[in-house]
Amino acid sequence: MQNRSIVQIIQEKVAQCLASEFNFTIEPNDVVVNETKKEFDGEYTVVIFPFVKALKMSPPQIGEKLAAALINGSDIFKNSNLVAGFLNLEMSDSAWQTELLRVSQDESFGVFPKNGKKIMIEFSSPNTNKPLHLGHVRNILLGVSSALIYEALGYEVIKTKIINDRGIAICKSMYAWEHYSNGETPESSGIKPDHFVGKYYVKFNEILNEEYSNWQKSDNANALIETKGAQAHREDFFKKYKNNYFNEYSQIGSATKQMLLDWEDNKEETIALWKKMNNWVYAGFDETYAKMGVNFDIIYYESETYKLGRKYVEEFVEKGLFYREEDGSIWIDLEDVNLDKKILLRSDGTSVYMTQDIGTAKQRYEDYGIDSMVYVVADEQNYHFKALFEILKRMGEPYSEALFHLSYGMVELPTGRMKSREGTIVDADDLIAEVISEAENSVKEKGGLEELTDDQKSNIYKQIGLGALKYHMIKVNPKKKMIFDPKESVDMQGQTAPYIQNAFVRFKSIERKLGELKTDIDYSAYTLHPLEKDLIQSISKYPEIVKEAGQQFDPSALANYSYNLAKQFHKFYQELRIITAESEEAKQFRIALGTEVAKVLEKAMGLLGIEMPERM
């Protein structure tokens, strides 16, 4: 059985004809073959223009001679037509039958051989002062799907996250709990532990707002207003001054900053409180990750990595890559690539995020010997990663040419951006519960699962609900900003996971009715319907879609492919009879075709982290 795709066969035949008819040598892979546009007859189009200069002939002259050579005596090509510099080819039924057989016999269809390369993908990377929310969901799903796609492409994938477990934000939650909890715990309150900690982060900002409001009436505030000459714009001034107030006047701000200093000095009491509250958050995170089917191979903690990078910065000062200012701070000049000058160590010797990221990247290479690294981080950090990658390149890091920032647009509500400190975020747990509940209501309304156990029904609700959520997030190109509308996200119609899952379920229903399927049917005399050809053409290109999604770091390519394939299958299912087909040949061929469509749908959705229910 040949293991070349139908496109590869066309490329080989064209290369052979160019050699025999024109004495022109070309590698088959260099022959451009596209799908034929719908307004023209045919299924595949050979682009003639690249041959014009070498052959010194017009596109029609080349196309007519090439078409005659391809079709003469061929059992692969049925017909052709020439449009300008494009040769449209119509494939024979036997070619489509052979292609379907090739796909069905390839157990690793769409899964590429191991290539010996390691890729690390960093995603999620939450703060420990609040639960995972809607923004994290998009990040996580892009990271998970990218990891699955690269595994299919033959890479060894290391999934990682760096937990931002230190800093002033964490201390705010710690301060609020220490002073306002009266000893309340997640267990005593019945609140999920990460939500519990997030509650006290919101509480801190409520207290701060009250303190700030009272301070604005004070003599200090009035004196400041006079000094700034802002009497006529008092309200606007105080809206902008809040951060300055926190650092210069706030009593709880001062106490919180002292708590951070105590943490850095490794004060026992502060460290104990920090560990207690972080462990609560970790337990909550793990529960949410488990709901989403997410896991990591290695976790890094900012509390352990924030000092990394300092020695490398000092080392490269000596090598002349970085320079020291008079105040002792260390910088790198990236103005030659339009990236400005970047500070790497402050004058007091403390590091900045860039320093930490340099050290963490080198640590990861030492830990795993990776060939490439991907950072799944929102597009707000585009500039940071351009600078980081340029610095690592200049440092001569062996992986520096294979760094990628999977930059994605932020997720917003119809009412605007979410704000953790104001408690206006959409928690991931609440979102998951909502979509599963919506799926349950939809399935119950339709009926059909009455004979299943409660556990079986519950699993189906989860598969449909989580599928709807994951697909909704992934189907949008990562670079685009998303406006999250809860009602739209759980819609069970249109371009949604349930629509795609239903195509899979429809065929599984046929399988249950028919029992064991025949595998030894001779289709050679069967005349294919155009809808059948379209389906074979679509499943045939699945491996290329996987490649495209990986190369572009764009899982939405797979999401859209899955939708279009499901849409084709629904039309096939509605317009052609399967169980009661007009002949046994037609019946068995359509069953064989449906089997492969279902397999490909399951594989494609699986690379998005979406399960396919057998009933719904």
C-alpha positions, 0 to 999 in steps of 0.5 A: 500500500502506498503511503503517499498522499494524493497531493504528493502523488500529483507533485510526483506525476507533475515532476515526472511529466516536466522531465519527460515532456520539457526536459526540466528537472524539479523536486516534487516538493517544489511543485505548488498544488492547491485545492481548486477554487469552488468556481472551477471544475476539479479538486486540485490545481497545479500552479504553472507560473513558476515554470514559465521563466525556465521553460521560456513558454507561456502558461497556456502552452505549458499547461496544455502539454502538461495536462495531456501528459498527465491524463493520457493513460492515467488511472489517477486523473479523470479530466482537466481544465486550464485557467490562465496559469492554473491547471485544474485537475479532476481526480478519478474515483479510483484515486479517491478510493485509494486515498481513503484506503491509505488513510484508513490503513495508516494507524499513525495518520496525522502523527509524525515520527519522533524527531529527537527535539525538545520544546518547552512550553510555558503557560498559565503562570498565575499569581498566588493572590487570586484564583484562576480566571477567564484570562487564565483560561485562554492562556491555559487552553492555548498552552495545552493545545500547543503542547498536544500539537507539538507532541503530534509533530514528533517533539518531546514536549515539556509543559511548565509554568512559573508561579508568581508567588512573591511580591507586594500583591501576595503580601496584600492578601497576607496582610488582610487575612492576618488582620481581618480574618479572625482565624477563618480558613478555607475549611471553616468557611467552606470556600475553595482555598484559592477563592478564599485567598482571593477574597482577602485580596479584594478585602485589602483593596476595600480597606485601602479604598476606605482609608484613602477616602478618609485621607482625602479629607485630611490636612495632609491631603489639602496641603498636597492639593495646594502644593500641586495647584490642583484645587480645581481638579481635586477629584481627578487628581485623587483618581490618579494619585492612589498609587503614590498614596499607597507608597507615601502615606498609607498606613496599611501600605507601609505595613504591607511593604514591611511584610515584603521586607520581612519576607525578603529577610526570611523572618520566620513568622512572615514565611510561615504565613506566606507558605500557609496562604500559598499552599491554600492557593496551590490546592485550589489551582490543582483542583481547577487544573484537574477539572480542565484536564491540565497538568505540568511536567515541571513547575518553577517558582518566582521565589526561587528564580528571582535571584537567578540571572544576576551572576550572568549579568555581571559575567557579561559586563566583563565581556562587554555586552552589558555596561555599568552606569555611574550609579552602579546599575547595569544596562544593555543598549538595544537601540540598534534594533529599535528596542531602547536601553534596558536595565538589568540590575538596579543600582542597589544590585536588585534584579528586574523581571528581565534579569529573572527571565534571563536566569530562568531561561538558562536554568531551564536549558541546564535542566532539560537541554531544550532546543526551543522554548515557547512563552504563552503570555498576553500581548501586553508583554510583546515588547518585553519578549522582543527584548528578552529574545534579543538579549539571549541571542546576543549572549549566545544562548544555544536555543536563542534562535528558537524562542517564540512568544505566543502572544494572545489578545486579552479577554474582556467582558462586554462591560470592559476589562476585568479587575481582580482587586475589585472582584469583577473577574470571572472565575474559571471554576464558576465558568466551568460550572456554568458551561457544564450546567448549560450542557446538562440542560441542553441534553436533558431537553433533547432526551435520549440518554435515559438508559445511561447511568448517572455517572455516564450522563455526568461524564457526557455533560462534562465532555460537552460543557468543557468542549464548548468552553475550550473550543470557544476560546481556541477557535479565535486566532490567538492574536485577536482580542476576545470579548467574552459573552457568557451566553455565546460561549455556551451556545450549542449551535453554530461554530461550537464544539457541540456542533462538531461533537454531534457529527461524531455522535451521529456516526457512532450511532450508526456504528451501534446500529450496525454492529461489526463493520465489514472491511473486505468490500470491493469498491472498484466499480462504485461511482462516488458522489461529490460530497464523498469526494469532498470529505475524502479531500478534507480528511486527506489534508489533516496532517498538513493542518496539524503542521500549519497549526504548529508552525504558526502556533495557532490552534485555531487552524485546527479548530476551524478545520474541525468545524468545516469537516463536521459541517461537510459530514452533517451535509453528507449525513443529511443528503445521502442515505447510509444504512438504507443506501441504494446499494451494498457498495454505497452503504459499505463505502459510506460507512468506511468513509464515515469511520475515517471522518469520525477518527479524524474529528476525534484526533483533531479535537483531541489536539485541542484538549476536547473529548468526543462523547459517544452520545449527546 
